[in-house]
């Protein structure tokens, strides 16, 4: 004879394992997925596979954003480089300023 009852909540599908004698809740098993197959191992496998797909999507999104940021930074760097070259060509006659002389 089993010493526990298994009670399933109709709202959240949580299974409560309750001791017969004391009425204490021994274990609480929440469903792994909203649409459960009934087999906890199949549900766990399905969840792990879904998590892998979500991680791959996030990684691809990150790579795309990173590429966009790198393009913007490259454009800013090239603009600053052009400006520096133009300023240098304008000031070819002058001697460069020594940063220690600024004090």
Chimera marker file (.cmm) of the C-alpha trace (Angstrom):
<marker_set name="trace">
<marker id="1" x="0.000" y="0.000" z="0.000" r="1" g="1" b="0" radius="0.5"/>
<marker id="2" x="1.293" y="3.449" z="-0.943" r="1" g="1" b="0" radius="0.5"/>
<marker id="3" x="1.916" y="5.981" z="1.846" r="1" g="1" b="0" radius="0.5"/>
<marker id="4" x="1.180" y="9.035" z="-0.322" r="1" g="1" b="0" radius="0.5"/>
<marker id="5" x="-1.553" y="10.588" z="-2.436" r="1" g="1" b="0" radius="0.5"/>
<marker id="6" x="-0.927" y="12.378" z="-5.712" r="1" g="1" b="0" radius="0.5"/>
<marker id="7" x="-3.240" y="15.326" z="-6.204" r="1" g="1" b="0" radius="0.5"/>
<marker id="8" x="-3.254" y="17.314" z="-9.434" r="1" g="1" b="0" radius="0.5"/>
<marker id="9" x="-4.361" y="20.953" z="-9.384" r="1" g="1" b="0" radius="0.5"/>
<marker id="10" x="-6.847" y="21.610" z="-12.210" r="1" g="1" b="0" radius="0.5"/>
<marker id="11" x="-5.707" y="25.220" z="-12.619" r="1" g="1" b="0" radius="0.5"/>
<marker id="12" x="-1.911" y="25.077" z="-12.734" r="1" g="1" b="0" radius="0.5"/>
<marker id="13" x="-1.448" y="21.318" z="-13.322" r="1" g="1" b="0" radius="0.5"/>
<marker id="14" x="0.898" y="21.089" z="-10.326" r="1" g="1" b="0" radius="0.5"/>
<marker id="15" x="1.051" y="17.624" z="-8.766" r="1" g="1" b="0" radius="0.5"/>
<marker id="16" x="1.157" y="17.586" z="-4.969" r="1" g="1" b="0" radius="0.5"/>
<marker id="17" x="2.468" y="14.493" z="-3.192" r="1" g="1" b="0" radius="0.5"/>
<marker id="18" x="0.739" y="14.302" z="0.195" r="1" g="1" b="0" radius="0.5"/>
<marker id="19" x="1.439" y="11.891" z="3.079" r="1" g="1" b="0" radius="0.5"/>
<marker id="20" x="-1.626" y="9.836" z="3.994" r="1" g="1" b="0" radius="0.5"/>
<marker id="21" x="-1.219" y="9.866" z="7.739" r="1" g="1" b="0" radius="0.5"/>
<marker id="22" x="-0.015" y="13.399" z="8.452" r="1" g="1" b="0" radius="0.5"/>
<marker id="23" x="-1.498" y="15.259" z="5.471" r="1" g="1" b="0" radius="0.5"/>
<marker id="24" x="1.809" y="17.059" z="4.914" r="1" g="1" b="0" radius="0.5"/>
<marker id="25" x="2.922" y="17.950" z="1.420" r="1" g="1" b="0" radius="0.5"/>
<marker id="26" x="6.004" y="15.866" z="0.697" r="1" g="1" b="0" radius="0.5"/>
<marker id="27" x="6.715" y="17.062" z="-2.840" r="1" g="1" b="0" radius="0.5"/>
<marker id="28" x="5.439" y="19.617" z="-5.306" r="1" g="1" b="0" radius="0.5"/>
<marker id="29" x="5.926" y="18.883" z="-9.013" r="1" g="1" b="0" radius="0.5"/>
<marker id="30" x="5.245" y="21.814" z="-11.247" r="1" g="1" b="0" radius="0.5"/>
<marker id="31" x="4.767" y="21.120" z="-14.944" r="1" g="1" b="0" radius="0.5"/>
<marker id="32" x="7.865" y="21.717" z="-17.022" r="1" g="1" b="0" radius="0.5"/>
<marker id="33" x="5.900" y="22.946" z="-20.043" r="1" g="1" b="0" radius="0.5"/>
<marker id="34" x="2.523" y="24.595" z="-20.345" r="1" g="1" b="0" radius="0.5"/>
<marker id="35" x="1.387" y="21.968" z="-22.853" r="1" g="1" b="0" radius="0.5"/>
<marker id="36" x="2.615" y="18.859" z="-21.094" r="1" g="1" b="0" radius="0.5"/>
<marker id="37" x="2.854" y="15.514" z="-22.877" r="1" g="1" b="0" radius="0.5"/>
<marker id="38" x="2.325" y="13.693" z="-19.602" r="1" g="1" b="0" radius="0.5"/>
<marker id="39" x="5.858" y="12.284" z="-19.562" r="1" g="1" b="0" radius="0.5"/>
<marker id="40" x="8.210" y="14.457" z="-17.497" r="1" g="1" b="0" radius="0.5"/>
<marker id="41" x="11.300" y="13.207" z="-19.339" r="1" g="1" b="0" radius="0.5"/>
<marker id="42" x="9.825" y="14.066" z="-22.745" r="1" g="1" b="0" radius="0.5"/>
<marker id="43" x="8.800" y="17.480" z="-21.413" r="1" g="1" b="0" radius="0.5"/>
<marker id="44" x="12.313" y="18.095" z="-20.065" r="1" g="1" b="0" radius="0.5"/>
<marker id="45" x="13.891" y="17.060" z="-23.382" r="1" g="1" b="0" radius="0.5"/>
<marker id="46" x="11.529" y="19.337" z="-25.291" r="1" g="1" b="0" radius="0.5"/>
<marker id="47" x="12.335" y="22.257" z="-22.982" r="1" g="1" b="0" radius="0.5"/>
<marker id="48" x="16.090" y="21.744" z="-23.396" r="1" g="1" b="0" radius="0.5"/>
<marker id="49" x="15.716" y="21.685" z="-27.185" r="1" g="1" b="0" radius="0.5"/>
<marker id="50" x="13.640" y="24.885" z="-27.107" r="1" g="1" b="0" radius="0.5"/>
<marker id="51" x="16.222" y="26.545" z="-24.878" r="1" g="1" b="0" radius="0.5"/>
<marker id="52" x="18.937" y="25.709" z="-27.413" r="1" g="1" b="0" radius="0.5"/>
<marker id="53" x="16.919" y="27.318" z="-30.209" r="1" g="1" b="0" radius="0.5"/>
<marker id="54" x="16.338" y="30.450" z="-28.121" r="1" g="1" b="0" radius="0.5"/>
<marker id="55" x="20.040" y="30.676" z="-27.290" r="1" g="1" b="0" radius="0.5"/>
<marker id="56" x="20.932" y="30.401" z="-30.979" r="1" g="1" b="0" radius="0.5"/>
<marker id="57" x="18.475" y="33.192" z="-31.858" r="1" g="1" b="0" radius="0.5"/>
<marker id="58" x="19.932" y="35.447" z="-29.162" r="1" g="1" b="0" radius="0.5"/>
<marker id="59" x="23.464" y="34.715" z="-30.364" r="1" g="1" b="0" radius="0.5"/>
<marker id="60" x="22.573" y="35.562" z="-33.978" r="1" g="1" b="0" radius="0.5"/>
<marker id="61" x="20.902" y="38.801" z="-32.842" r="1" g="1" b="0" radius="0.5"/>
<marker id="62" x="23.982" y="39.731" z="-30.793" r="1" g="1" b="0" radius="0.5"/>
<marker id="63" x="26.289" y="39.051" z="-33.761" r="1" g="1" b="0" radius="0.5"/>
<marker id="64" x="24.148" y="41.265" z="-35.999" r="1" g="1" b="0" radius="0.5"/>
<marker id="65" x="24.117" y="44.105" z="-33.445" r="1" g="1" b="0" radius="0.5"/>
<marker id="66" x="27.857" y="43.741" z="-32.946" r="1" g="1" b="0" radius="0.5"/>
<marker id="67" x="28.446" y="44.032" z="-36.695" r="1" g="1" b="0" radius="0.5"/>
<marker id="68" x="26.318" y="47.178" z="-36.848" r="1" g="1" b="0" radius="0.5"/>
<marker id="69" x="28.214" y="48.735" z="-33.940" r="1" g="1" b="0" radius="0.5"/>
<marker id="70" x="31.559" y="47.877" z="-35.513" r="1" g="1" b="0" radius="0.5"/>
<marker id="71" x="30.475" y="49.516" z="-38.788" r="1" g="1" b="0" radius="0.5"/>
<marker id="72" x="29.481" y="52.695" z="-36.932" r="1" g="1" b="0" radius="0.5"/>
<marker id="73" x="32.750" y="52.755" z="-34.986" r="1" g="1" b="0" radius="0.5"/>
<marker id="74" x="34.765" y="52.209" z="-38.176" r="1" g="1" b="0" radius="0.5"/>
<marker id="75" x="32.940" y="55.104" z="-39.834" r="1" g="1" b="0" radius="0.5"/>
<marker id="76" x="33.627" y="57.378" z="-36.840" r="1" g="1" b="0" radius="0.5"/>
<marker id="77" x="37.289" y="56.372" z="-36.801" r="1" g="1" b="0" radius="0.5"/>
<marker id="78" x="37.695" y="57.002" z="-40.534" r="1" g="1" b="0" radius="0.5"/>
<marker id="79" x="36.037" y="60.439" z="-40.234" r="1" g="1" b="0" radius="0.5"/>
<marker id="80" x="38.328" y="61.374" z="-37.346" r="1" g="1" b="0" radius="0.5"/>
<marker id="81" x="41.343" y="60.119" z="-39.292" r="1" g="1" b="0" radius="0.5"/>
<marker id="82" x="40.404" y="62.241" z="-42.316" r="1" g="1" b="0" radius="0.5"/>
<marker id="83" x="39.950" y="65.306" z="-40.120" r="1" g="1" b="0" radius="0.5"/>
<marker id="84" x="43.321" y="64.703" z="-38.467" r="1" g="1" b="0" radius="0.5"/>
<marker id="85" x="45.009" y="64.339" z="-41.860" r="1" g="1" b="0" radius="0.5"/>
<marker id="86" x="43.378" y="67.571" z="-43.098" r="1" g="1" b="0" radius="0.5"/>
<marker id="87" x="44.466" y="69.446" z="-39.989" r="1" g="1" b="0" radius="0.5"/>
<marker id="88" x="47.967" y="68.086" z="-40.338" r="1" g="1" b="0" radius="0.5"/>
<marker id="89" x="48.188" y="69.112" z="-43.990" r="1" g="1" b="0" radius="0.5"/>
<marker id="90" x="47.055" y="72.632" z="-43.026" r="1" g="1" b="0" radius="0.5"/>
<marker id="91" x="49.673" y="72.834" z="-40.279" r="1" g="1" b="0" radius="0.5"/>
<marker id="92" x="52.626" y="71.330" z="-42.166" r="1" g="1" b="0" radius="0.5"/>
<marker id="93" x="54.651" y="74.497" z="-41.713" r="1" g="1" b="0" radius="0.5"/>
<marker id="94" x="54.223" y="74.567" z="-37.934" r="1" g="1" b="0" radius="0.5"/>
<marker id="95" x="56.123" y="72.506" z="-35.466" r="1" g="1" b="0" radius="0.5"/>
<marker id="96" x="53.835" y="70.129" z="-33.469" r="1" g="1" b="0" radius="0.5"/>
<marker id="97" x="52.965" y="71.368" z="-30.001" r="1" g="1" b="0" radius="0.5"/>
<marker id="98" x="54.602" y="69.653" z="-27.104" r="1" g="1" b="0" radius="0.5"/>
<marker id="99" x="51.975" y="68.584" z="-24.548" r="1" g="1" b="0" radius="0.5"/>
<marker id="100" x="54.400" y="69.364" z="-21.699" r="1" g="1" b="0" radius="0.5"/>
<marker id="101" x="54.611" y="73.003" z="-22.780" r="1" g="1" b="0" radius="0.5"/>
<marker id="102" x="50.893" y="73.536" z="-22.128" r="1" g="1" b="0" radius="0.5"/>
<marker id="103" x="51.331" y="74.027" z="-18.392" r="1" g="1" b="0" radius="0.5"/>
<link id1="1" id2="2" r="1" g="1" b="0" radius="0.2"/>
<link id1="2" id2="3" r="1" g="1" b="0" radius="0.2"/>
<link id1="3" id2="4" r="1" g="1" b="0" radius="0.2"/>
<link id1="4" id2="5" r="1" g="1" b="0" radius="0.2"/>
<link id1="5" id2="6" r="1" g="1" b="0" radius="0.2"/>
<link id1="6" id2="7" r="1" g="1" b="0" radius="0.2"/>
<link id1="7" id2="8" r="1" g="1" b="0" radius="0.2"/>
<link id1="8" id2="9" r="1" g="1" b="0" radius="0.2"/>
<link id1="9" id2="10" r="1" g="1" b="0" radius="0.2"/>
<link id1="10" id2="11" r="1" g="1" b="0" radius="0.2"/>
<link id1="11" id2="12" r="1" g="1" b="0" radius="0.2"/>
<link id1="12" id2="13" r="1" g="1" b="0" radius="0.2"/>
<link id1="13" id2="14" r="1" g="1" b="0" radius="0.2"/>
<link id1="14" id2="15" r="1" g="1" b="0" radius="0.2"/>
<link id1="15" id2="16" r="1" g="1" b="0" radius="0.2"/>
<link id1="16" id2="17" r="1" g="1" b="0" radius="0.2"/>
<link id1="17" id2="18" r="1" g="1" b="0" radius="0.2"/>
<link id1="18" id2="19" r="1" g="1" b="0" radius="0.2"/>
<link id1="19" id2="20" r="1" g="1" b="0" radius="0.2"/>
<link id1="20" id2="21" r="1" g="1" b="0" radius="0.2"/>
<link id1="21" id2="22" r="1" g="1" b="0" radius="0.2"/>
<link id1="22" id2="23" r="1" g="1" b="0" radius="0.2"/>
<link id1="23" id2="24" r="1" g="1" b="0" radius="0.2"/>
<link id1="24" id2="25" r="1" g="1" b="0" radius="0.2"/>
<link id1="25" id2="26" r="1" g="1" b="0" radius="0.2"/>
<link id1="26" id2="27" r="1" g="1" b="0" radius="0.2"/>
<link id1="27" id2="28" r="1" g="1" b="0" radius="0.2"/>
<link id1="28" id2="29" r="1" g="1" b="0" radius="0.2"/>
<link id1="29" id2="30" r="1" g="1" b="0" radius="0.2"/>
<link id1="30" id2="31" r="1" g="1" b="0" radius="0.2"/>
<link id1="31" id2="32" r="1" g="1" b="0" radius="0.2"/>
<link id1="32" id2="33" r="1" g="1" b="0" radius="0.2"/>
<link id1="33" id2="34" r="1" g="1" b="0" radius="0.2"/>
<link id1="34" id2="35" r="1" g="1" b="0" radius="0.2"/>
<link id1="35" id2="36" r="1" g="1" b="0" radius="0.2"/>
<link id1="36" id2="37" r="1" g="1" b="0" radius="0.2"/>
<link id1="37" id2="38" r="1" g="1" b="0" radius="0.2"/>
<link id1="38" id2="39" r="1" g="1" b="0" radius="0.2"/>
<link id1="39" id2="40" r="1" g="1" b="0" radius="0.2"/>
<link id1="40" id2="41" r="1" g="1" b="0" radius="0.2"/>
<link id1="41" id2="42" r="1" g="1" b="0" radius="0.2"/>
<link id1="42" id2="43" r="1" g="1" b="0" radius="0.2"/>
<link id1="43" id2="44" r="1" g="1" b="0" radius="0.2"/>
<link id1="44" id2="45" r="1" g="1" b="0" radius="0.2"/>
<link id1="45" id2="46" r="1" g="1" b="0" radius="0.2"/>
<link id1="46" id2="47" r="1" g="1" b="0" radius="0.2"/>
<link id1="47" id2="48" r="1" g="1" b="0" radius="0.2"/>
<link id1="48" id2="49" r="1" g="1" b="0" radius="0.2"/>
<link id1="49" id2="50" r="1" g="1" b="0" radius="0.2"/>
<link id1="50" id2="51" r="1" g="1" b="0" radius="0.2"/>
<link id1="51" id2="52" r="1" g="1" b="0" radius="0.2"/>
<link id1="52" id2="53" r="1" g="1" b="0" radius="0.2"/>
<link id1="53" id2="54" r="1" g="1" b="0" radius="0.2"/>
<link id1="54" id2="55" r="1" g="1" b="0" radius="0.2"/>
<link id1="55" id2="56" r="1" g="1" b="0" radius="0.2"/>
<link id1="56" id2="57" r="1" g="1" b="0" radius="0.2"/>
<link id1="57" id2="58" r="1" g="1" b="0" radius="0.2"/>
<link id1="58" id2="59" r="1" g="1" b="0" radius="0.2"/>
<link id1="59" id2="60" r="1" g="1" b="0" radius="0.2"/>
<link id1="60" id2="61" r="1" g="1" b="0" radius="0.2"/>
<link id1="61" id2="62" r="1" g="1" b="0" radius="0.2"/>
<link id1="62" id2="63" r="1" g="1" b="0" radius="0.2"/>
<link id1="63" id2="64" r="1" g="1" b="0" radius="0.2"/>
<link id1="64" id2="65" r="1" g="1" b="0" radius="0.2"/>
<link id1="65" id2="66" r="1" g="1" b="0" radius="0.2"/>
<link id1="66" id2="67" r="1" g="1" b="0" radius="0.2"/>
<link id1="67" id2="68" r="1" g="1" b="0" radius="0.2"/>
<link id1="68" id2="69" r="1" g="1" b="0" radius="0.2"/>
<link id1="69" id2="70" r="1" g="1" b="0" radius="0.2"/>
<link id1="70" id2="71" r="1" g="1" b="0" radius="0.2"/>
<link id1="71" id2="72" r="1" g="1" b="0" radius="0.2"/>
<link id1="72" id2="73" r="1" g="1" b="0" radius="0.2"/>
<link id1="73" id2="74" r="1" g="1" b="0" radius="0.2"/>
<link id1="74" id2="75" r="1" g="1" b="0" radius="0.2"/>
<link id1="75" id2="76" r="1" g="1" b="0" radius="0.2"/>
<link id1="76" id2="77" r="1" g="1" b="0" radius="0.2"/>
<link id1="77" id2="78" r="1" g="1" b="0" radius="0.2"/>
<link id1="78" id2="79" r="1" g="1" b="0" radius="0.2"/>
<link id1="79" id2="80" r="1" g="1" b="0" radius="0.2"/>
<link id1="80" id2="81" r="1" g="1" b="0" radius="0.2"/>
<link id1="81" id2="82" r="1" g="1" b="0" radius="0.2"/>
<link id1="82" id2="83" r="1" g="1" b="0" radius="0.2"/>
<link id1="83" id2="84" r="1" g="1" b="0" radius="0.2"/>
<link id1="84" id2="85" r="1" g="1" b="0" radius="0.2"/>
<link id1="85" id2="86" r="1" g="1" b="0" radius="0.2"/>
<link id1="86" id2="87" r="1" g="1" b="0" radius="0.2"/>
<link id1="87" id2="88" r="1" g="1" b="0" radius="0.2"/>
<link id1="88" id2="89" r="1" g="1" b="0" radius="0.2"/>
<link id1="89" id2="90" r="1" g="1" b="0" radius="0.2"/>
<link id1="90" id2="91" r="1" g="1" b="0" radius="0.2"/>
<link id1="91" id2="92" r="1" g="1" b="0" radius="0.2"/>
<link id1="92" id2="93" r="1" g="1" b="0" radius="0.2"/>
<link id1="93" id2="94" r="1" g="1" b="0" radius="0.2"/>
<link id1="94" id2="95" r="1" g="1" b="0" radius="0.2"/>
<link id1="95" id2="96" r="1" g="1" b="0" radius="0.2"/>
<link id1="96" id2="97" r="1" g="1" b="0" radius="0.2"/>
<link id1="97" id2="98" r="1" g="1" b="0" radius="0.2"/>
<link id1="98" id2="99" r="1" g="1" b="0" radius="0.2"/>
<link id1="99" id2="100" r="1" g="1" b="0" radius="0.2"/>
<link id1="100" id2="101" r="1" g="1" b="0" radius="0.2"/>
<link id1="101" id2="102" r="1" g="1" b="0" radius="0.2"/>
<link id1="102" id2="103" r="1" g="1" b="0" radius="0.2"/>
</marker_set>
